[in-house]
Amino acid sequence: MTATAFLLWAAALHAQPPVAPRPAAATVPAVLADARKLIDAGQPSAAIDKLRALDDRANPLVAELLGVAYYHANDAPRAIAELTPIVQRLEPGSLERNEAVQVLGLSHFLAGHLAESIPYLEEIRPLMPDDMKLAYALGMAYAQTRQPAKARESFARTFRLAPDSAAAHLLTGQMMNRLELEDLAEAELTHAIRMDPKLPEAHYVLAQIAIFRSRFDEALTLLRSELAINPAHAMALYRIGDVYSQQLQWDAAIAALQQSLWINPYFSGPYILLGKAYSKTNQPAAAEDMLRKAIAYDPNNKSAHYLLAQLLQQTGRSEEAKREFAIAEKLQDVR
Amino acid sequence: MNAAGIQDLGFGIRAGLCGLCVLLAPQSREWPVTFVDVADRAGLREPSIYGGVDRKRFIIETNGAGVAFVDYDNDGWIDALVLNGTRLKDNARENQTYPPGKAPTARLYRNNRDGTFTDVTARAGLTASGWASSVCAGDYDNDGALDLFVTSFGQNVLYRNRGDGRFEDVTARAGLPVGGTRWGSGCTFVDYDRDGRADLFVANYLRFDLQSAPEIGNGPNCVWKGVPVNCGPKGLPTDTNLLFHNNGDGTFTDVSARSGIARVTGRYAMTATAADMDGDGWLDIYIACDSTASILYRNNHDGTFTDTAVESGVAYSENGAPQAGMGLAVGDFNGDGLLDLFKTHFADDIPALYRNLGKGLFDETAAAAGLGVLNRYVEWGAGMPDLDNDGRPDVVYVTGNVYPEVEAVLKQYPHRGPRIVFRNLNGSRFEDVTARSGPGATAAHSSRGAAFGDFDNDGDVDVLVFNMNEPPSLLRNDYAGPNHWISVKLEGTTSNRAALGAAVRVTAGGRTQAQTVLSQSSYYSHDDLRLHFGLGEATVADKIQITWPSGREETLSGVAAGRVVSIKEGASRK
């Protein structure tokens, strides 16, 4: 209800004779208490039904709890619709207002309204300084609205790091890379390395970005730097194998991938790339062996199933291929 | 289109590009191709309106439209058709209104045979306005004049070519859907039942309601790399595709359900093309799909189709991930006589090059072929023309971002991009020669459709390009080299008269190359129906083999190069 609508509604209420008895004052608190219990018991839909049955919907406390219930029912847009008109009418500092602010911030965040989520999350953060989820959401919102310094501060809080430390820059770079904000990630990671050239993982994450951007020489240098810090970094060896695969240098790729597997035989990635390498070098039996190993370690890996299906199809084993394609498709739908 | 179709190995690590592959390539020779944009001097001056210029609120403003090189008057000189869109009112959810006769419409330019064109739109009667998407051409009534089908967000239109320079809207009379709002995307005339009449396939992109669509940045699918942008396609409901059987009396019957076409769901279908992809003599339909698996409708020879894209290897990336398929090209890049597919995608991804292994199987080889070196651009219209007539089809695609707002924040994702040219080095590897392909290639535009054909009949392939909110580009290929060429123009008799779907294999200088006659390809566009083959040093095509859609096979021998060879089904003449 807009402010104007609320005023009209209030005026109309005063003008009308009290034809229908309003619910007893105790009724609303009782329903609110029941609804709260239902939400706490993981039954937000039942709470919504109860609250919607009240004819005192203009009561900000009812709207507040209804918004909270919608949030718990994974209906962020309705939570926003309920809470936005009443949040300023709730008593400052009250539990209900703080809850409404928190839920509004999180609902906007979940609905993808990142800029809108920030003022609410910022307002509630001082009251919940140790809440990791809140700090994480705020960090993600800052990152996705391209505010790296604030994002770093929030991520540092999330992971209990000093905001200006090399570790905080690394972590922020990793999160930025996850969000495909490569330019921001590179800035954070470069800063981290400048602060601590021996910081583990920073060169590796930078190398991932370099690979994605086709800067293969740079990627190889970064990966070797990572290995100089941590010679047992199986993922760095795996990515070296990846780089060589993309350059069609199959022998070098196979060597690096083998090294990666000797350190960590439980990760499916090197098996998949080995499968591709053997397939491209006309060794279908070895390729199949590798792809089946990948599936054994990572049964839900759609790429492994897909590549195996293609290999089977191309070697004339159509029925087996069909089964693998079906699995790959099913996994596609899941993700 | 909006989704970054990043290659993913399934555990959250993105596969990179093949930047150094080029180092493994054979040494590049001199590149004799120069593109010059002659649109203005040729008289192609009308801008194509398409949504906001610097800000696009909704996805309907982003996709743009196609173009066609079509010889509508049968004078042997291809004419140019450029589709048009419209614009929304500021801060409103309704189309801009225009004074009578002033609404943007498609523009038809007649070729004056001297390098210039005359705008004949008014006389031609191509009067529909709105959010046009694609054009496909075919002779559905077998009267010898090419008809056009134009899809739109709104009303699709079948324009019958009257043969006197004018077209008439026969959509309703032909029994095609009228009224309602669907988002027509790709289309292709295709004689799927080999009865000699061109049937009609129509793709639908997605279901879109302008009144309820979220505004920029207002949802989880409305942010790209931290920049609020228009929403979709992810999160928007998908639609199904349509097939209309040609009854032979000027009308069509909707057979979408009984043919199995409508059975394929959950895709954002874009450009469509029809060709015999598995070599069984029956035309299949391939659709580039946005952010979802692409579709290969395999013709079951009984009026029905089955989607075999996944098992054929043309649904996904090399690693089995969905990509944002927009444009496509059909050609024989490795000279094995089989038709390969090329597909364009969104920024942060690389195109796909599906090598035809025969028997309906394909292998994705873009990275290995050296086509994975660029990923900053959103890629659209594409072709595999042999630009330097060396007998090896090259690759061309046009670019342009769908989020004009992004480049202000992220300079590496420009709103306007170049026309990318990859030279075919040896039938297996390509080299990026954009920077060496002249000002027409390097000029930045936000382009969408592209059509390929020899508009000036000088023996090389030129390109017509749709630009968002600009006049089109006409990229004249100023090829300067000694290579020879031959062009093949087909006319069906038992087959549909435009010979759509006919496959031609030309052998010259010990090399064989295949092409097919297409109603639509590139992005929402239609190419010159004459098939242009570069012959390298050969002055004679030793053999021209035609497989007609009817199944008839014909072969011509010892055909001299440097000319257009017209071949009528069953009555071969040189």
Interface residues (C-beta under 8 A of the other chain):
Chain A: L110 A111 G112 H113 L114 A115 A143 Q144 T145 R146 L179 E180 L181 D183 L184 Q208 I211 F212 R213 S214 R215 F216 D217 A219 D242 V243 Q246 Q247 L248 S268 G269 I272 L273 K280 D298 N301 K302 S303 A304 H305 Y306 L307 A309 Q310 Q313 Q314 S318 A321 K322 F325 A328 E329 Q332
Chain B: A4 I6 D8 L9 G10 F11 I13 R14 A15 G16 L17 C18 G19 L20 C21 L23 L24 G217 N218 G219 P220 N221 C222 V223 K225 G226 V227 P228 A293 V310 E311 G313 Y316 N319 G320 A321 P322 D348 L357 L361 D363 A367 A368 G372 V373 N375 V409 L410 Q412
